Amino acid sequence: MSEGIVVAGGGFAGLWAALAARREADVPITVVNRDEYLTMRPRLYEADPATLRVELSATLSPVGINLVVADIEGACMSTNRLLTTEGGIGFERLVLATGSRVKRLPIPGAEHCFDIDTHQGASALDARLASLQAGDRVVIIGAGFTGIELATGLRPRLAARDPALADGIHIVLLDVAGTVGSELGCNPRPMIEQALEA
C-alpha cells in the first residue's frame, strides 16, 4: 500500500492534522489508529465513558480520508514505510501523533490501581465506582487538572447513583506538591480549595 500523507495516531492531534492536510492537499491521506474511535481523553474523568468517544470514520470518510485500524510497530524512514500489525504503509509525508500512555507506578499494589488515561481504563474505574460500599475510600493520586476534576466531580457522580452512599465515601486527593493545583498558580487556588471542601 502506498499513500501520500500518513498520520500515525487518531487522537485530537492526529485527527486535526489529517483534516488540515485535506484542506490543503488533494493527495491520499490515511490515519492509523489502534481502534476506530476518537476518545475524548481530557474528559475521561467524567461518568459514563461510553459517551466519551466517537467513530473516527464518521469524520474521516466524508472527506476522503482512509482509516486503518492497527497497532503501530515502527517506521522505516529509509524506505518511507510505517510498520503496523496490518502490514507496511508507504508514505510521502508522515505525521507522528501517537500521543502518550500512562506509566504504572513501580510500587506494590499498583495492579489494583485504576487510570483514566484510556477509554478502557475509565470504563474499569466506572465499574469499580459502581461497586463501592459505605465507608470505602477513594484515593486520587495527582492534584493537577485531571485529579482536581475527578475529585470535585466524584461525590456528585456517586450521588447520581445512590445519594446515601455518596456521603459515606471518603475521597482523598494526594500530590507530591504541598498545595493543590501547584502548577496552576496561586490565583485559582482559593476557588479550587472551596470546590474541594464543598
N, C-alpha and C positions, 0 to 999 in steps of 0.2 A: 504494500500500500504506500502510495506517495502523496504527500499533502503539501500545501503551501505554508500555512501557519498552523502549528500545533500548540495548544495550550495545555500544559500539564497541571491539572487541578481544576475542579469545578466549584470552588468556593466563590466568595464575593469578588476577590481579585481576578480569578480566572474567568468568571462569567463576564465581568465588565471589560476585561482585556479582549475577550472574544467578540463582544458586541461592538466595542470601539474599533476593532480591526475590520469588522464587517462594514461599518460606516465608511471606512477609509479605503478599503481594497476589495476588488472583485476577484478574490482568489479562494481556493478551497481552505476552509478553516475547520479544525477538529479540536474538540475539548475531550480530554481523557480524564476520567474521574473514577474513584473506587466504587461508587454506586451511582444510581440515576437521579440523585437528589442534590439540591442546594439546601444545606442545613442552615437555619438562622442561628448560627453558633453563638453570637453575642447574647441571644435571648434564651439559651438553654437552661438558665436558672429558673425559668417560669414553669408553671404547671402545664401538664398535658403536652409533652414533647411531640406527640403525633401531629400537632398543628404547626410545628416549627420547621417544616421542610416542604419544599415544593419540587415537582418534577422538572429537571433541567430541560428535558426535551420540549416541554410546553413553551419555553422561551427561545430555545436554540433552533428547533426545527422550522418555525415560521420564517426565520431569516436565513435559512440555508446553512446552518452550522451543524456539522456532524457531531454526535456524541458517541464516544467509545467507553464502555464500562469495563474497566480493567485496573489492576494494580500496576503501578509504575515500578519497574525494577532497575532502571538506569537509563543512561543516554550515552550514545557513542557519537561524540562531536566530530570525529574524523570522517564518519560516513553519514552524518546528519540523520540519525535514527533514534527514536525514542523506543526503549525496550519495555514491553509490557507483558503481562500474563496472557494477553491475546495475540502476541506477536509484535514484530517491529513496525513502527510507523515512521516513514520518511518525512522530513520537514525541510523547508527553506528557512523558516524562522521558528524558533522555539521560545515560548513564554513559560518560564518556570514560576508557577503559582500554587505550589503544593502545600503551603501553609505550615502548620506545626502540629505536634501532638504533645499531650501532657506526659511528663515523665513521672512514673510512680516513685514515691519516696522509698529509699532503701532502708526501711525500718520494719521490725517485726509487727505484724498485723496489717501491713499495707494492703494485703489481699482482701481485707474486709472494708476498705475504703471505697467510696464512690466518687466519680468525677462527673463534671458537666461539660466536658471538652468535646464529646461526640454525642450524636443522637442516641446511640446505643447506651452510652454511659448515663445520659439524662433519663432515659426510659427506665434503666435499672434503679436509679435513685428514686424516681417517681413511684415505682413499685414498692421499694423499701419504705418510703414515707407512708404509703397506704397501710403498712403493717405495723406502724408504731403503736405502742401502748402507753397509757398514762404513766408518767414517771420516767419515760425514756429520755435520753439526752442525745441531741444532735450537735456534733462538733463540726464547725466550718473552719477549715484551715485557709487563711488568706483574707486579709481585710482590705483588699483593693476593690475596684468597681464591682467585680462579679461576686466576691464574698459579701460585700455590703448589700448588694441587691438580693442575694439569696437569703441573707439573714433577716433583712427587713420584710421580705415577702413571704417568709416561711410560715409564720403564725397565721396570717390571713389565708394562705394556701391550705394549711391544715384545717382551719376553721370552716372552710368551704365543704370539707368532707365530714367533719364532726366537731362542732363548736366546743363541746365539753372536753374533748380530747386535746384540742389545741392549747387550752390553758394549762394542761398537765404536762406539756413537753418542755424540757429545759433546752434552750438554744445557747450555744457558746460559740463565740467568734474569736479565733486565735490568729495572731500575726506576730512576726518577728519584730516589727516596729513597736515603739512604745505608745503610739497613738493610732487611732483608726484612720484609714484613708490617708496615710502619711504622704503618699506621692501626689495627692490631690491638692496639697497646700492647706494653709490654716483657714482660709475664708469659708469653705463649705463645712468645716468640721463641726461647728455648733449644730447645724441642721442635720448632719449625719448622726451625731450623738443623740439628738432629740428623736430622730426616727428609730434608732436602735432601742432607746428607752421606751418609746411608745409601743 
